[in-house]
């Protein structure tokens, strides 16, 4: 007979010693670096029908007009693997959110909210008056996030997402000043 205490394979999941453990500390928001490009490309490919390449992401991160933020997994062991990122391009008093992407495993934990709020705070500090973005009209979680952050629809682009079945993009704007 197996000793139930010492044989974890015999434990029901409700007995698992770490089953009560919370998801962990929230991720750390940091500036993205060129060295993050492979992980960012992997996350982007998992989120969108047409993922951006490492070279494209590396060029965007290096662009001085682009604000690139990365959410890193907080770990007591020192690993800081990216779990999400946001890119935004500034042009005068306006900015455009290029992408917000969160690893599927980390969705629903507020990572996109933290990234977007941090991005908006930075843009406000830089005196950017308005922020624009395009979002798939069928992306209900993203629409809820952007509306909660005071974005409102100002236009529509039919067939914008041709690679994902011809979905329409909603053009949204947030006035910061």
C-alpha positions in Angstrom: 0.0 0.0 0.0 1.4 3.4 -1.0 2.0 5.9 1.8 -0.5 8.7 0.9 1.6 11.3 2.7 4.8 10.7 0.8 3.4 9.8 -2.6 2.0 12.9 -4.3 0.6 10.9 -7.2 -1.9 9.4 -4.8 -3.1 12.8 -3.5 -6.4 14.2 -4.7 -5.8 17.7 -6.1 -7.7 19.2 -3.1 -4.9 17.8 -0.9 -2.1 19.2 -3.0 0.0 21.3 -0.6 0.3 24.3 -3.0 -3.2 24.2 -4.5 -4.2 27.1 -2.2 -1.2 29.2 -3.3 -2.2 32.5 -5.1 -1.2 33.2 -8.7 1.8 35.1 -7.4 2.9 38.8 -7.2 1.8 41.0 -10.1 4.2 41.3 -12.9 6.8 44.1 -13.0 6.3 46.8 -15.7 9.6 47.9 -17.2 11.0 49.4 -20.4 11.5 46.8 -23.1 15.0 46.2 -24.5 16.2 44.8 -27.8 17.2 41.6 -26.0 13.5 41.1 -25.3 12.6 40.8 -29.0 12.5 37.0 -29.2 10.1 36.7 -26.2 8.0 39.6 -27.5 7.7 38.0 -30.9 6.6 34.7 -29.3 3.9 36.5 -27.3 2.7 38.5 -30.3 2.5 35.4 -32.4 0.3 33.7 -29.7 -2.0 36.7 -29.7 -2.5 37.7 -33.3 -3.1 35.9 -36.7 -0.1 37.8 -38.1 2.6 38.0 -35.5 5.5 40.4 -35.8 9.0 39.1 -36.3 11.9 39.5 -33.9 13.5 42.0 -36.3 10.3 44.1 -36.5 10.0 44.2 -32.8 13.7 44.9 -32.2 13.4 47.9 -34.6 10.3 49.2 -32.9 11.9 48.9 -29.4 15.0 50.8 -30.7 12.9 53.6 -32.2 13.1 56.8 -30.0 9.6 57.7 -31.0 8.2 54.4 -29.6 7.4 53.8 -26.0 8.0 50.1 -25.4 6.9 48.6 -22.1 7.2 45.0 -21.0 5.5 43.1 -18.1 7.9 40.7 -16.6 7.0 37.8 -14.3 8.0 38.7 -10.8 9.9 35.8 -9.3 11.8 35.3 -6.0 14.3 33.3 -8.1 15.3 36.2 -10.3 13.8 35.1 -13.6 12.1 38.0 -15.3 10.6 36.4 -18.4 8.2 38.8 -20.3 4.5 37.9 -20.1 3.1 40.8 -22.0 4.1 44.1 -23.7 2.7 47.3 -25.1 4.1 49.5 -27.9 3.0 53.1 -28.6 4.4 55.6 -31.2 4.4 59.3 -30.3 4.0 62.0 -33.0 3.8 65.6 -31.6 0.8 65.9 -29.3 -0.7 62.6 -30.4 0.2 59.0 -29.9 -0.9 55.6 -31.4 -1.0 52.4 -29.4 0.6 49.9 -31.9 -0.1 46.8 -29.9 -0.9 45.4 -26.5 -0.2 41.7 -26.2 -0.4 39.3 -23.2 0.7 35.7 -23.1 -2.5 33.5 -23.1 -1.4 31.9 -19.8 -1.4 35.4 -18.1 -4.7 36.8 -19.5 -7.3 37.7 -17.0 -4.8 38.8 -14.4 -4.8 42.6 -15.1 -1.5 42.6 -17.1 -3.0 44.4 -20.1 -4.6 46.9 -17.7 -1.3 47.6 -15.9 0.6 48.0 -19.2 -2.0 50.3 -20.7 -2.4 52.4 -17.6 1.4 52.8 -17.3 1.6 53.8 -20.9 -1.1 56.4 -20.5 0.5 57.8 -17.4 3.8 58.2 -19.3 2.2 59.8 -22.3 0.3 62.2 -20.0 3.6 63.1 -18.3 5.0 63.8 -21.8 2.0 66.2 -22.5 0.5 64.0 -25.2 -3.0 65.3 -25.7 -4.7 62.3 -27.5 -4.0 58.6 -27.9 -5.5 56.5 -30.8 -5.7 52.8 -31.4 -7.4 50.2 -33.6 -9.0 47.2 -32.0 -10.9 44.3 -33.5 -14.6 44.9 -33.1 -15.0 41.3 -31.9 -12.3 41.5 -29.2 -14.7 41.9 -26.3 -12.1 41.9 -23.5 -9.9 44.5 -25.2 -13.0 46.7 -25.9 -14.0 46.5 -22.2 -10.5 47.5 -21.1 -10.2 50.5 -23.5 -13.7 51.8 -22.6 -12.8 51.5 -18.9 -9.8 53.6 -19.6 -11.9 56.3 -21.2 -11.3 55.5 -24.9 -14.3 56.2 -27.2 -14.9 55.1 -30.7 -14.2 57.7 -33.4 -14.3 55.6 -36.5 -14.4 52.1 -38.1 -12.2 50.4 -40.7 -14.0 47.6 -42.5 -12.0 44.5 -43.4 -9.0 45.8 -41.5 -8.1 42.4 -40.2 -8.1 40.6 -43.5 -6.0 37.7 -42.1 -8.5 36.9 -39.4 -11.6 36.6 -41.5 -12.0 40.2 -42.5 -12.8 41.6 -39.1 -13.6 45.3 -38.7 -11.4 47.5 -36.6 -12.8 50.2 -34.4 -10.7 53.4 -34.2 -10.7 54.6 -30.6 -9.4 57.8 -29.0 -8.5 58.8 -25.4 -8.1 62.5 -24.6 -5.4 62.9 -21.9 -5.2 66.7 -21.6 
